[in-house]
Amino acid sequence: MKFRIKYFKVNLKLILREVLTFLRQRVEFKTFIILSSIIVGIASGLAAVLLKNIVHFFQQEPTKFLNEIGFDYFLLFTPLLGIILSVAVVQLFFNGKMTTGLSNVIYTILRKSSDIPRRDLLSHIFTSGITIGLGGSAGLEAPIVVTGAAIGSNAAKEVRFNYQTRTLLLACGSAAGISAIFNSPIAGVIFAFEVLLPEFSIASFIPLLIASASSAVLSKFLYSGQLFYLVTKTWQLESIPYYIILGILCGLVSLYIIKITHFTDNKFNRFSNKILKAFVGGFILCVLIFLIPPLYGEGYNSIMDLLSGNYETIINNNLLLKILDKDIAIILFAVLIVLFKVIATALTINSGGNGGIIAPSLFTGAFTGFLLANLMKYFGIIDLNHPNFIAVGMAGILSGVLHAPLTGIFLIVEVTGGYNLIVPLMIVSALSFFISRYFHPHSIYTASLAKKGIEFRSEKEKYFIQQIDIVELVETDFIKISPNMTIGNLMKNIAATKRNIFPVVDENEKLLGVITLNDIREVMMNSEVYNVLLAYEIMNPNFYSIELNSDINKILDIFEDQQIWNVAVTQKGKYLGFISKSNLFNKYISALSENEKEKI
């Protein structure tokens, strides 16, 4: 059986390679990219449909089986079972190697030439399908985005595309994944630009649109149905102050989500035993779901109940209804859901399950908007349109958590059909994004990378900085000064060069300090000290220097933090030369220009 599967995979790979090679040899390159984006979009759409069907299977069949044998109470523990099975699948079929979330996709774009491992073509589909199908409190979006990225990356590798084109097809796969899951082609494209791509170019836009549209058409054909139906009225002018309040609230909740997610990640990283970690996280998750049932699964059914006004369905048979007034019980239950959904999601993912944060963000946003509207009504302040605030709250939380406001806006517009809410969506998404970014500069995806020392200047443009070779930046035409050189001899050297910096080095070429024209200005007109004052007496021994093998980010940090124009370069302590801010800037411009030449 294993031989047949391996034989099938090898032949499928050869067929794909032959088809792509055949097309590349016979059509213009730009046309070939368009055809490739269609292939990647269709493949990603098929992957999304497969994932949805796996989830549907695990949602239905275990329930039927347990009900038939009279063990329906065991359904409480299916989230734990899903996490354990996910861990087992990774260990048995993928050599124990699988990373969850989009952080690693972003990392490969910035550091590893957009090379996604082949195992990610299938690993995320099966593990997330099992995890979420059995009740794990996470979303399908990140797994399908990673799968789409793997499809695009590996397709590009088969025909030996360069980094730029490989990154483009990776983004096409990711956009197609979002498009297929939500039936939202525009949001898929915007997501790729806001979250993944290191740069924006019009040339990239067309393949992304085509891949996203292809995926959406295929997904709708094979798996029809709109995620949400929003029956609402247009927004009212008097509700604007409350949308502003919602935007601020969404920003604060987004910060809470980011903090809790990474706090839980740090705690579970301490477990060395994966099975023990799965049991601990899964058991706590089961307890939370028992106390707060809407935490089960993705949570889209609860969002639909909110949008349709079936609030009591969400809190049905809960203990709060027995001890509190119905309205107060609903409000308090909504607060608990907002606070504990992210904890349930973090437990699901960090204990060994697989899933994403987008669906939980939409879920939390829906209850945040509902909570605000319900509070205003309960206290008699104003009767707000609940569906409007529920929909806009989803966009607000998504914008704050992902630091992607346009994705939040257009995703909600597409999945709910709420085009008449575009102004409130813009207000809430912008405010949430601003607050979240102000207090936490990194999104939920990039925070873990920043913690490892991977910084993002000008966001995705940092890629071009990384392409600069430090060796090429080093300028060596500086006159070296002995520490015992007199000022008189130094003045002769100054007259012989256009440079205004002079490194002071000893007989072993060790950099002792630096003399600039500002350092010598006071003694230049005093010829009496020319033969008395020595170089080491006026040099600056605290001049900033870096080793030749340093990360270029360190140089940028020095230039930005210290507001200087030159930094000395050493190799194993020996002086080599200087790097200037202007030269670095020129190299950066050259990298951008070179990139323009490589564009499609």
C-alpha positions as CSV (number, residue, x, y, z in Angstrom):
1,M,0.0,0.0,0.0
2,K,2.8,2.4,1.0
3,F,4.6,1.5,-2.3
4,R,1.4,2.3,-4.3
5,I,1.0,5.7,-2.6
6,K,4.6,6.5,-3.1
7,Y,4.4,5.4,-6.8
8,F,1.3,7.6,-7.3
9,K,2.9,10.6,-5.7
10,V,6.1,10.3,-7.8
11,N,4.1,9.9,-11.0
12,L,1.9,12.9,-10.1
13,K,5.0,14.9,-9.5
14,L,6.5,13.9,-12.8
15,I,3.2,14.7,-14.7
16,L,3.0,18.1,-13.0
17,R,6.6,18.9,-13.9
18,E,6.2,17.7,-17.5
19,V,3.0,19.8,-17.9
20,L,4.6,22.9,-16.5
21,T,7.8,22.4,-18.4
22,F,5.8,21.9,-21.6
23,L,3.9,25.1,-21.1
24,R,6.9,27.1,-20.2
25,Q,8.7,26.1,-23.4
26,R,5.8,27.1,-25.6
27,V,4.3,30.3,-24.2
28,E,5.6,33.7,-23.3
29,F,6.8,34.0,-19.7
30,K,4.0,36.5,-18.6
31,T,1.4,34.1,-20.1
32,F,3.0,31.2,-18.3
33,I,2.8,33.0,-15.0
34,I,-0.9,33.6,-15.6
35,L,-1.4,29.9,-16.4
36,S,0.6,28.9,-13.4
37,S,-1.5,31.2,-11.1
38,I,-4.7,29.5,-12.5
39,I,-3.2,26.0,-11.7
40,V,-2.1,27.1,-8.2
41,G,-5.6,28.7,-7.6
42,I,-7.4,25.6,-8.7
43,A,-5.1,23.3,-6.6
44,S,-5.6,25.5,-3.6
45,G,-9.3,25.5,-4.1
46,L,-9.4,21.7,-4.2
47,A,-7.3,21.6,-1.1
48,A,-9.8,23.9,0.7
49,V,-12.8,21.8,-0.4
50,L,-10.9,18.6,0.8
51,L,-10.3,20.3,4.1
52,K,-14.0,21.3,4.5
53,N,-15.1,17.8,3.8
54,I,-12.7,16.3,6.3
55,V,-14.0,18.7,8.9
56,H,-17.6,17.9,8.0
57,F,-16.8,14.1,8.2
58,F,-15.3,14.4,11.7
59,Q,-18.1,16.7,12.9
60,Q,-20.8,14.2,11.8
61,E,-19.6,10.6,12.0
62,P,-18.2,10.4,15.5
63,T,-21.4,12.0,16.8
64,K,-23.6,9.5,15.0
65,F,-21.4,6.6,16.2
66,L,-21.4,7.6,19.8
67,N,-25.1,8.2,19.8
68,E,-25.8,4.8,18.3
69,I,-23.8,3.0,21.0
70,G,-25.1,5.1,23.8
71,F,-21.9,6.9,24.7
72,D,-23.0,10.4,23.6
73,Y,-21.5,11.9,26.8
74,F,-18.1,11.0,25.4
75,L,-18.6,13.9,22.9
76,L,-17.4,16.2,25.7
77,F,-13.9,14.7,25.2
78,T,-13.7,14.8,21.4
79,P,-11.6,18.1,21.4
80,L,-9.0,16.2,23.5
81,L,-9.2,13.3,21.1
82,G,-8.7,15.6,18.1
83,I,-5.6,17.2,19.6
84,I,-4.1,13.7,20.4
85,L,-4.9,12.4,16.9
86,S,-3.3,15.5,15.4
87,V,-0.1,14.9,17.3
88,A,-0.1,11.2,16.3
89,V,-0.6,12.0,12.6
90,V,2.4,14.4,12.7
91,Q,4.6,11.9,14.5
92,L,3.6,8.9,12.3
93,F,3.3,10.4,8.8
94,F,5.3,13.7,8.8
95,N,8.4,12.7,10.9
96,G,7.2,14.8,13.8
97,K,7.8,18.0,11.8
98,M,5.0,20.6,11.4
99,T,4.8,24.2,12.3
100,T,1.4,25.9,12.9
101,G,0.4,29.4,12.0
102,L,1.6,31.8,9.3
103,S,4.8,33.0,11.1
104,N,6.9,30.4,9.4
105,V,5.5,31.3,6.0
106,I,6.4,34.9,6.6
107,Y,9.8,33.8,7.8
108,T,10.5,31.8,4.7
109,I,9.6,34.7,2.5
110,L,12.0,37.0,4.4
111,R,14.8,34.6,5.0
112,K,14.6,31.4,3.1
113,S,13.7,32.3,-0.5
114,S,10.0,31.3,-0.2
115,D,10.8,27.6,0.1
116,I,7.9,25.8,1.8
117,P,8.5,22.1,2.7
118,R,6.7,19.5,0.7
119,R,5.2,18.0,3.8
120,D,3.0,21.1,4.2
121,L,1.1,20.1,1.0
122,L,-0.9,17.6,3.1
123,S,0.1,17.9,6.8
124,H,-2.1,21.0,7.6
125,I,-5.1,19.6,5.7
126,F,-5.3,16.4,7.8
127,T,-4.2,17.7,11.2
128,S,-6.5,20.8,11.1
129,G,-9.4,18.8,9.7
130,I,-9.1,16.4,12.6
131,T,-8.5,19.0,15.2
132,I,-11.4,21.3,14.3
133,G,-13.7,18.6,13.1
134,L,-13.6,17.1,16.6
135,G,-14.3,20.4,18.3
136,G,-10.9,22.2,18.5
137,S,-11.5,25.9,19.1
138,A,-9.6,27.2,16.1
139,G,-10.1,28.2,12.5
140,L,-9.3,26.6,9.1
141,E,-7.8,29.7,7.6
142,A,-4.2,29.5,8.6
143,P,-3.9,25.8,7.7
144,I,-5.3,26.4,4.2
145,V,-3.2,29.5,3.7
146,V,-0.1,27.4,4.6
147,T,-1.3,24.7,2.3
148,G,-1.9,27.1,-0.6
149,A,1.6,28.7,0.0
150,A,3.1,25.2,-0.1
151,I,1.3,24.5,-3.4
152,G,2.6,27.7,-5.0
153,S,6.1,27.4,-3.6
154,N,6.5,23.8,-4.7
155,A,5.0,24.4,-8.1
156,A,7.5,27.2,-8.7
157,K,10.4,25.0,-7.6
158,E,9.4,22.4,-10.1
159,V,10.1,24.8,-13.0
160,R,13.0,26.5,-11.2
161,F,11.5,30.0,-10.9
162,N,13.6,32.7,-9.2
163,Y,12.8,34.1,-5.8
164,Q,10.5,36.8,-7.0
165,T,8.3,34.5,-9.0
166,R,8.3,31.8,-6.4
167,T,7.2,34.3,-3.8
168,L,4.4,35.5,-6.2
169,L,3.1,31.9,-6.7
170,L,3.3,31.3,-2.9
171,A,1.2,34.4,-2.4
172,C,-1.2,33.2,-5.1
173,G,-1.7,30.0,-3.2
174,S,-2.3,31.8,0.0
175,A,-4.8,34.2,-1.5
176,A,-6.6,31.3,-3.2
177,G,-6.8,29.6,0.2
178,I,-8.5,32.5,1.9
179,S,-10.7,33.0,-1.2
180,A,-11.9,29.4,-1.2
181,I,-12.6,29.2,2.6
182,F,-14.6,32.4,2.7
183,N,-15.7,32.7,-0.9
184,S,-14.0,36.1,-0.8
185,P,-11.6,36.6,-3.7
186,I,-10.9,40.3,-3.1
187,A,-10.1,39.7,0.6
188,G,-7.8,36.9,-0.4
189,V,-5.8,39.2,-2.6
190,I,-5.6,42.0,0.0
191,F,-4.6,39.5,2.7
192,A,-1.7,38.4,0.5
193,F,-0.5,42.0,0.1
194,E,-1.1,43.1,3.7
195,V,0.2,40.0,5.5
196,L,2.6,38.1,3.3
197,L,4.2,40.0,0.4
198,P,7.4,41.9,1.0
199,E,6.4,44.5,-1.6
200,F,3.4,45.6,-3.6
201,S,3.6,45.7,-7.4
202,I,0.9,46.0,-10.1
203,A,2.6,43.2,-11.9
204,S,1.8,40.9,-8.9
205,F,-1.8,42.0,-8.8
206,I,-3.1,40.2,-11.9
207,P,-1.8,36.7,-11.1
208,L,-3.1,37.1,-7.5
209,L,-6.6,38.1,-8.7
210,I,-6.7,35.3,-11.2
211,A,-5.6,32.7,-8.6
212,S,-8.0,34.0,-6.1
213,A,-10.9,34.1,-8.5
214,S,-10.2,30.6,-9.9
215,S,-10.2,29.2,-6.4
216,A,-13.4,31.0,-5.4
217,V,-15.2,29.7,-8.5
218,L,-14.1,26.1,-7.9
219,S,-14.9,26.2,-4.2
220,K,-18.4,27.6,-4.8
221,F,-19.0,25.0,-7.5
222,L,-18.0,22.1,-5.3
223,Y,-19.0,23.4,-1.9
224,S,-21.7,26.0,-2.3
225,G,-23.1,28.2,0.4
226,Q,-22.5,31.7,1.9
227,L,-20.8,31.8,5.3
228,F,-23.1,34.4,6.8
229,Y,-26.3,36.2,5.7
230,L,-26.6,39.7,7.0
231,V,-30.1,41.2,6.9
232,T,-29.6,44.8,8.0
233,K,-30.3,48.4,7.4
234,T,-27.8,51.1,6.5
235,W,-25.8,52.8,9.2
236,Q,-27.2,55.8,10.9
237,L,-25.4,59.1,11.6
238,E,-26.2,59.0,15.3
239,S,-24.5,55.6,15.7
240,I,-21.1,57.0,14.7
241,P,-20.0,57.7,18.3
242,Y,-20.7,54.2,19.2
243,Y,-18.8,52.8,16.3
244,I,-15.9,54.9,17.5
245,I,-16.3,53.3,21.0
246,L,-16.5,49.9,19.3
247,G,-13.2,50.6,17.4
248,I,-11.4,51.5,20.7
249,L,-12.9,48.4,22.4
250,C,-11.8,46.1,19.4
251,G,-8.3,47.5,19.6
252,L,-8.1,46.7,23.3
253,V,-9.5,43.2,22.8
254,S,-7.1,42.6,20.0
255,L,-4.2,43.5,22.3
256,Y,-5.6,41.0,24.8
257,I,-5.8,38.3,22.1
258,I,-2.2,38.8,21.0
259,K,-0.9,38.8,24.6
260,I,-2.8,35.8,25.7
261,T,-1.8,33.8,22.6
262,H,1.9,34.4,23.1
263,F,1.7,33.9,26.9
264,T,0.1,30.5,26.3
265,D,2.6,29.6,23.7
266,N,5.5,30.3,26.1
267,K,3.9,28.2,28.8
268,F,3.3,25.2,26.6
269,N,6.8,25.4,25.1
270,R,8.1,24.3,28.5
271,F,6.6,20.8,27.9
272,S,9.1,18.4,26.5
273,N,6.6,15.5,26.3
274,K,4.2,16.1,23.4
275,I,1.6,13.6,24.5
276,L,1.5,15.1,28.0
277,K,1.2,18.5,26.5
278,A,-1.7,17.4,24.4
279,F,-3.5,15.8,27.4
280,V,-3.0,18.8,29.6
281,G,-4.1,21.4,26.9
282,G,-6.9,19.2,25.6
283,F,-8.3,18.5,29.1
284,I,-8.4,22.2,30.0
285,L,-10.0,22.9,26.6
286,C,-12.7,20.3,27.3
287,V,-13.5,21.9,30.7
288,L,-13.8,25.3,29.1
289,I,-16.2,24.0,26.4
290,F,-18.3,22.2,29.0
291,L,-18.7,25.5,30.9
292,I,-19.0,27.7,27.8
293,P,-20.4,25.5,24.9
294,P,-20.1,28.2,22.1
295,L,-16.3,27.8,22.4
296,Y,-16.6,24.4,20.6
297,G,-15.2,24.4,17.0
298,E,-14.8,27.4,14.8
299,G,-17.9,29.1,16.2
300,Y,-19.6,30.2,13.0
301,N,-22.9,28.7,14.1
302,S,-22.9,31.0,17.1
303,I,-22.1,34.0,14.8
304,M,-25.1,33.1,12.6
305,D,-27.3,32.9,15.7
306,L,-26.2,36.4,16.7
307,L,-26.8,37.8,13.2
308,S,-30.2,36.2,13.1
309,G,-31.1,37.4,16.6
310,N,-31.3,34.0,18.2
311,Y,-29.4,35.1,21.3
312,E,-31.1,32.7,23.7
313,T,-29.9,29.8,21.6
314,I,-26.3,30.6,22.5
315,I,-26.9,30.6,26.3
316,N,-29.5,27.8,26.2
317,N,-29.5,25.7,29.4
318,N,-26.6,27.6,30.9
319,L,-26.3,27.9,34.7
320,L,-26.4,31.7,34.4
321,L,-30.0,31.6,33.3
322,K,-31.0,29.9,36.5
323,I,-29.3,32.5,38.8
324,L,-29.6,35.8,36.9
325,D,-32.0,37.8,35.0
326,K,-32.1,36.8,31.3
327,D,-30.7,40.0,29.9
328,I,-27.9,40.2,32.5
329,A,-27.1,36.5,31.9
330,I,-26.8,37.1,28.2
331,I,-24.5,40.1,28.7
332,L,-22.3,38.2,31.2
333,F,-22.1,35.2,29.0
334,A,-21.0,37.3,26.1
335,V,-18.2,38.8,28.3
336,L,-17.1,35.3,29.2
337,I,-17.0,34.3,25.6
338,V,-14.9,37.3,24.6
339,L,-12.4,36.6,27.4
340,F,-12.2,32.8,27.0
341,K,-12.4,32.2,23.2
342,V,-8.7,33.2,22.7
343,I,-7.7,31.0,25.7
344,A,-9.5,28.1,24.1
345,T,-7.9,28.8,20.8
346,A,-4.4,29.1,22.3
347,L,-4.9,25.8,24.2
348,T,-6.0,24.1,21.0
349,I,-3.1,25.2,18.9
350,N,-0.3,25.3,21.5
351,S,-1.0,21.9,22.9
352,G,-0.6,20.1,19.6
353,G,-3.7,20.7,17.6
354,N,-3.7,22.6,14.3
355,G,-5.8,25.7,13.4
356,G,-5.7,29.4,12.9
357,I,-6.6,32.6,14.6
358,I,-8.8,34.2,11.9
359,A,-12.1,32.4,12.7
360,P,-11.6,32.9,16.5
361,S,-11.0,36.6,15.8
362,L,-14.2,36.9,13.8
363,F,-16.0,35.0,16.6
364,T,-14.6,37.3,19.3
365,G,-15.3,40.4,17.2
366,A,-18.9,39.3,16.7
367,F,-19.5,38.9,20.4
368,T,-17.6,42.2,21.1
369,G,-20.0,44.1,18.8
370,F,-23.0,42.3,20.2
371,L,-21.9,43.0,23.8
372,L,-21.6,46.8,23.1
373,A,-24.9,47.0,21.4
374,N,-26.6,45.0,24.1
375,L,-25.1,47.1,26.9
376,M,-26.3,50.3,25.3
377,K,-29.8,48.9,25.0
378,Y,-29.8,47.4,28.5
379,F,-28.9,50.8,30.1
380,G,-31.4,52.6,27.9
381,I,-28.8,54.8,26.2
382,I,-29.6,53.9,22.6
383,D,-31.1,51.0,20.6
384,L,-28.4,50.1,18.2
385,N,-28.7,47.8,15.2
386,H,-27.2,44.6,16.6
387,P,-26.4,42.9,13.2
388,N,-24.5,46.0,12.1
389,F,-22.3,46.0,15.3
390,I,-21.8,42.3,15.2
391,A,-20.5,42.5,11.6
392,V,-18.4,45.5,12.2
393,G,-17.0,44.0,15.4
394,M,-15.7,41.1,13.4
395,A,-13.7,43.4,11.1
396,G,-12.4,45.4,14.1
397,I,-10.9,42.4,15.9
398,L,-9.5,40.9,12.7
399,S,-7.8,44.2,11.8
400,G,-6.3,44.6,15.2
401,V,-5.0,41.1,15.6
402,L,-3.6,40.7,12.1
403,H,-2.6,44.4,11.7
404,A,-4.4,44.1,8.4
405,P,-7.3,46.6,8.3
406,L,-8.1,46.3,4.6
407,T,-8.4,42.6,4.9
408,G,-10.8,43.0,7.8
409,I,-12.9,45.5,5.9
410,F,-13.2,43.6,2.6
411,L,-13.5,40.1,4.2
412,I,-16.6,41.2,6.2
413,V,-18.1,43.0,3.2
414,E,-17.7,39.9,1.1
415,V,-18.8,37.2,3.6
416,T,-21.8,39.1,4.9
417,G,-22.8,41.1,1.9
418,G,-22.8,44.2,4.1
419,Y,-21.7,46.7,1.5
420,N,-23.7,49.5,3.1
421,L,-21.6,49.2,6.2
422,I,-18.4,50.3,4.5
423,V,-18.0,53.6,6.5
424,P,-18.5,52.0,10.0
425,L,-16.2,49.2,8.8
426,M,-13.5,51.7,7.9
427,I,-13.9,53.6,11.2
428,V,-13.8,50.6,13.5
429,S,-11.0,48.8,11.6
430,A,-8.8,51.8,11.4
431,L,-9.2,52.6,15.2
432,S,-8.6,49.0,16.2
433,F,-5.5,48.7,14.0
434,F,-4.1,52.0,15.3
435,I,-4.6,51.1,19.0
436,S,-3.3,47.6,18.5
437,R,-0.2,48.7,16.5
438,Y,0.5,51.6,18.9
439,F,0.7,49.4,22.0
440,H,2.1,46.3,20.2
441,P,4.1,47.1,17.0
442,H,3.9,43.5,15.8
443,S,0.9,41.5,14.6
444,I,0.0,38.1,16.1
445,Y,2.0,36.5,13.2
446,T,5.2,38.7,13.4
447,A,5.4,39.0,17.2
448,S,7.0,35.6,17.5
449,L,9.5,36.4,14.7
450,A,10.4,39.8,16.4
451,K,11.0,37.9,19.6
452,K,13.6,35.9,17.9
453,G,15.3,39.1,16.7
454,I,13.8,39.2,13.2
455,E,12.8,42.8,12.7
456,F,10.6,44.4,10.0
457,R,11.6,47.8,8.9
458,S,9.1,49.5,6.6
459,E,7.2,46.3,7.1
460,K,7.9,43.9,4.1
461,E,10.4,46.2,2.4
462,K,12.9,44.7,4.8
463,Y,13.5,42.0,2.3
464,F,15.5,44.4,0.1
465,I,17.7,45.4,2.9
466,Q,18.6,41.8,3.5
467,Q,19.8,41.4,-0.1
468,I,22.6,43.9,0.5
469,D,26.1,42.4,1.1
470,I,27.9,44.1,3.9
471,V,31.2,43.5,2.3
472,E,30.2,45.6,-0.7
473,L,29.3,48.5,1.7
474,V,32.7,48.7,3.3
475,E,34.8,51.7,2.1
476,T,38.5,51.4,2.7
477,D,40.1,54.6,1.2
478,F,40.6,56.2,4.6
479,I,44.1,57.2,5.9
480,K,45.0,55.3,9.0
481,I,46.6,57.2,11.8
482,S,49.0,56.0,14.4
483,P,48.1,56.8,18.0
484,N,51.5,58.5,18.4
485,M,51.2,60.7,15.3
486,T,51.6,64.4,16.0
487,I,48.9,66.8,15.0
488,G,51.3,68.4,12.5
489,N,51.6,65.2,10.6
490,L,47.8,64.6,10.9
491,M,47.2,68.0,9.3
492,K,49.3,66.9,6.3
493,N,47.1,63.8,5.9
494,I,44.0,65.9,6.2
495,A,45.2,68.0,3.3
496,A,45.9,64.9,1.2
497,T,42.4,63.4,1.3
498,K,38.8,64.4,0.9
499,R,37.7,62.2,3.8
500,N,36.8,63.8,7.1
501,I,37.2,60.6,9.2
502,F,40.5,59.1,10.3
503,P,40.8,55.7,12.0
504,V,43.4,55.5,14.7
505,V,45.0,52.0,14.7
506,D,47.9,50.4,16.4
507,E,50.7,48.3,14.9
508,N,48.4,45.2,15.0
509,E,45.7,47.0,13.0
510,K,43.4,47.1,16.0
511,L,41.0,50.1,15.9
512,L,41.6,52.3,18.9
513,G,39.4,55.2,18.0
514,V,38.4,57.7,15.4
515,I,39.3,61.4,14.7
516,T,36.9,63.6,12.8
517,L,37.4,67.2,11.6
518,N,35.2,68.3,14.5
519,D,37.6,66.7,16.9
520,I,40.6,68.6,15.5
521,R,38.9,71.9,14.7
522,E,39.9,73.6,18.0
523,V,43.6,72.9,17.5
524,M,43.9,73.4,13.8
525,M,44.7,77.1,14.2
526,N,47.1,76.6,17.1
527,S,50.4,75.6,15.4
528,E,52.2,75.5,18.8
529,V,50.7,72.2,19.6
530,Y,51.4,70.6,16.2
531,N,54.5,68.8,17.4
532,V,53.3,68.3,21.0
533,L,49.8,67.0,20.9
534,L,49.4,63.4,19.7
535,A,46.5,61.7,17.9
536,Y,45.4,59.4,20.7
537,E,44.9,62.5,22.9
538,I,42.1,63.9,20.7
539,M,40.6,60.7,19.3
540,N,37.2,59.4,20.2
541,P,37.6,56.0,21.6
542,N,33.9,55.3,21.8
543,F,33.2,55.4,18.1
544,Y,30.6,52.9,17.0
545,S,31.9,49.8,15.2
546,I,30.6,46.5,14.0
547,E,32.1,43.1,13.0
548,L,32.1,42.3,9.3
549,N,29.8,39.3,9.8
550,S,27.2,41.3,11.7
551,D,23.6,41.3,10.7
552,I,22.8,44.4,8.6
553,N,19.9,45.1,11.0
554,K,22.5,46.0,13.6
555,I,24.0,48.7,11.3
556,L,20.5,50.1,10.7
557,D,19.9,50.2,14.4
558,I,23.1,52.1,15.0
559,F,22.3,54.6,12.2
560,E,18.7,55.2,13.4
561,D,19.3,55.2,17.2
562,Q,22.6,57.2,17.3
563,Q,21.9,59.5,14.4
564,I,25.4,59.1,13.0
565,W,26.5,58.8,9.4
566,N,29.4,56.4,9.6
567,V,30.2,53.2,11.4
568,A,33.6,51.5,11.6
569,V,34.0,47.9,10.4
570,T,36.3,45.4,12.0
571,Q,37.1,41.7,11.4
572,K,38.2,39.8,14.5
573,G,39.1,43.1,16.0
574,K,41.2,44.4,13.1
575,Y,40.2,47.6,11.3
576,L,38.8,47.2,7.8
577,G,37.1,50.4,6.8
578,F,33.8,52.3,7.2
579,I,30.2,51.9,6.2
580,S,28.3,55.2,5.5
581,K,24.6,55.7,5.8
582,S,24.5,57.3,2.3
583,N,26.3,54.2,0.7
584,L,23.8,51.9,2.4
585,F,20.9,54.0,1.1
586,N,22.4,53.9,-2.4
587,K,22.7,50.1,-2.3
588,Y,19.1,49.9,-1.1
589,I,18.0,51.9,-4.1
590,S,20.0,49.6,-6.3
591,A,18.4,46.5,-4.8
592,L,15.0,48.1,-5.5
593,S,16.0,48.9,-9.1
594,E,17.3,45.3,-9.6
595,N,14.0,44.0,-8.3
596,E,12.1,46.1,-10.9
597,K,14.2,44.5,-13.7
598,E,13.2,41.0,-12.4
599,K,9.5,41.7,-12.2
600,I,7.2,40.1,-14.6
